[in-house]
C-alpha cells in the first residue's frame, strides 16, 4: 500500500489531493479535517481563543483506526468508506492501493507519520496565506487578530516540530512544493513522482 500526504493551512492541499485522486486508479482520500473534535472540547488558551491548530483538537486515534482498517482490508474500505470514490476508479484485486492522507498536522503525529511512502508539503508566503484565510468562511469565524496572534505562530511552531519528527523517523524526506505554482504544474510534478513510486512498489511484488 502506498500512502502520501499534502499539507499546509490554506496552501491548496485539498485541491491537489482531490486532483490526484481523480487521476490515480484505486486511490482513496482520508482528510484530517474530518476528525476535529466537537467545538465544546477544543482546548482554549489564556485569552479564551479556541486552539484548533493543535493535535489535541483532533481525534487522531479515530483517524488512525480508519487508516488501519484500510490497511487490513483495503477492498472493503474502498467500497464502504472512501470519500468521493467513483466506481470507475476502483478495480478490485489490485496489488497496490493508494491512500492519500491530507491535512495540516499529519506530519506531527508519529504513528501516522511512520507509515508514509511519500510526503509532500505545500508552502505559501505569509501574506498569501493570510489573504486566502480571510476569504474563507469558518465556523466559528476567526476573531480579530486571530491569524497573526495564533494561526501563523502555530504554523511556524508546528512546522518546526514536523521537521524535527520527520528527521528523527528517518524514512522518506519531505518534498516541499511551491503553492504559488500553477495547479497544473504542481499536479504533474506530484503525479509523476507517485507513478514512479507505484512502479517501484509493483516491481517488489513481482
N, C-alpha and C positions, 0 to 999 in steps of 0.2 A: 504494500500500500504506500502511496506517495502523499505526503502532507506538506502543504506550503501556505504561508500567510501573506497578507499585505496590510500595512497599517500606518497611520498617523491621524490624529484627530483632524477632521475636515480636509484631509490630504488627498482624497479621491480613492480610498481603499475599496469602498463598496462598488464603485463604478468599475474599477479594474477587476475585482473578484467576479462580479456578475458577467463581465465580458469574457473572462477566461472560462467560466462555467459554460457559456454558450458555445465556445469553440472546442472544448475538450470533452469527448465522449466519456461516459462512465465517471462523471465528476459530480461532486456534491459540495454545497457551501454550508458551513456552520459559522454563524456570526455571533461574536461576543456580546454585541448589544442586546441580543435576545435573552441574556442571562442577568440583567440588572435586578437587584433585589427591590422589593417594594419600597416606595419612597419613604414610608414611615420608619424604616430601619436603616436607611442610608446614613452613614456617620456624618456628624456635624462638627465643624471646627469651633474655635473660641468666639468667632464672630457670628455664629449661627448659620453659616453657609453650608449647604449640603456638599459632601465630598464625593462626587460621582467619579472623580478621576483616580480612584484607589481600588486596589484588588478587593478590599473589604466591602465594596459596594456591589460586588458581583457574586453570583452563585457559581464559582469556579468548579466546585465539586460536581454540580449538576452538568456543567459543560463537559467535564472530563468523563462523566458517566455516559453521556451521549456519544462521545468520541470512541470510548472503549466498546460501546455496543456496536458501532460501525465496524471496528476492527475485528470483533468476534464473528459477526455475521453481516458482512457488507451488503450482500444482495437484499436481505430482508430490510436493512436500514434504508437502502436506496429506494426501495418500493414504498416504504411507510413514512419516512420522516424527513427526507431531504427537502430543502427549501427550493421552490420554483423548478422542480425537476420536470423536464419534458420527457414523455415516454420515449421519444425517438432518440434521446441522447444516451439511453442506457441499454447495454447488451449484457444479459446475464451470462454467468460462467466465464466472465473475462478474468484474465490473470492479474491485471493491475487496475485498481480503482483509485481515482484521485480525490482526495479530500482537500478542499480549500477552506482554511480557517482564517477568518478576517476579524480584526478588532484592534483596539488602541492599546491594550495591555497584554496581548497574547505572549509577548516575549518576557513578561515579568512574572510568569507563573511557571516554576520549574517543571512540574510534572507534564505540563503541556509543551513546554519549550524543548523537552528532551526527545520528542517524537518527530520533529520536523525534518524532512529531507531537503527542503529549500526554505529560505527565509528572505522576504522582501520588505523593505521599509521605505514607504513613500514619505518624502520630506518636502516641505514648502516653507518659504520665509515667514517670519513673524507677521508682517503686515498683510500678507495674502491670507494667512490662517485667520487672523482677526477679522478681516473683511468677510471671508466666507462664513465664519461662525455668526457674524452679525446678521447675515441674510437668512439664516435658518431659524425655524421655529422650534423651541424646546419646551417641554412640559416637565416641571415648571420653567418659565422663561428665566434667562440669565439676569440676575440683579445688576444694577450699575456697577461698573468696575470689576466684574467677576472675571473677565478674561485676563486682564493684567494682574489682578490680585490673586487669582487662583489657577485658572486654566493653563496659562503659559508657564508659570513657575512649576506646576505639577508635571507638565510635559517635559521640561528640562530635567526635573528630578527623576521621572520615570525612565527617560532615555538613558540617563547615566546608569541607573540600576540595570536596565536592559543590556547595555553594552558590557557591563561587568559580568552579568549572568551568562550571556552568550559566550564570552571569552572563557569563563570558568567551565562551562559544559564542554566546549571544545569540539563540537560537531560542525556542521556546515556553517560557514560565515553568513553574515547578513549582507545582502546586496542592497545598497542604498540607491534609491531611484529619485530622480528629479521630478517632483509632482507638477512642475510647470511645463514639462514636455508635452507635446500634443498627445492626446489619449491614444491615438492610433499607434504612435511610436512606442509608447510605454507597453501597450498590449503586445505588439510584435516582439519586443525585446523579452518580455517575461514568457510569452508563449513559446518562443524559440528555446529558451532555457529549460522550460518544463518539458518540452518534447525531447530534448537531449537527455534529460534525466529519466524520462519514461523509457527511452530506448535502452539506456543502461540497465534499468531495473528488469526490463523484459529479457535482456541478454543473460542476466543472472539466473532467470527462471528456466532457461532452455537447457 
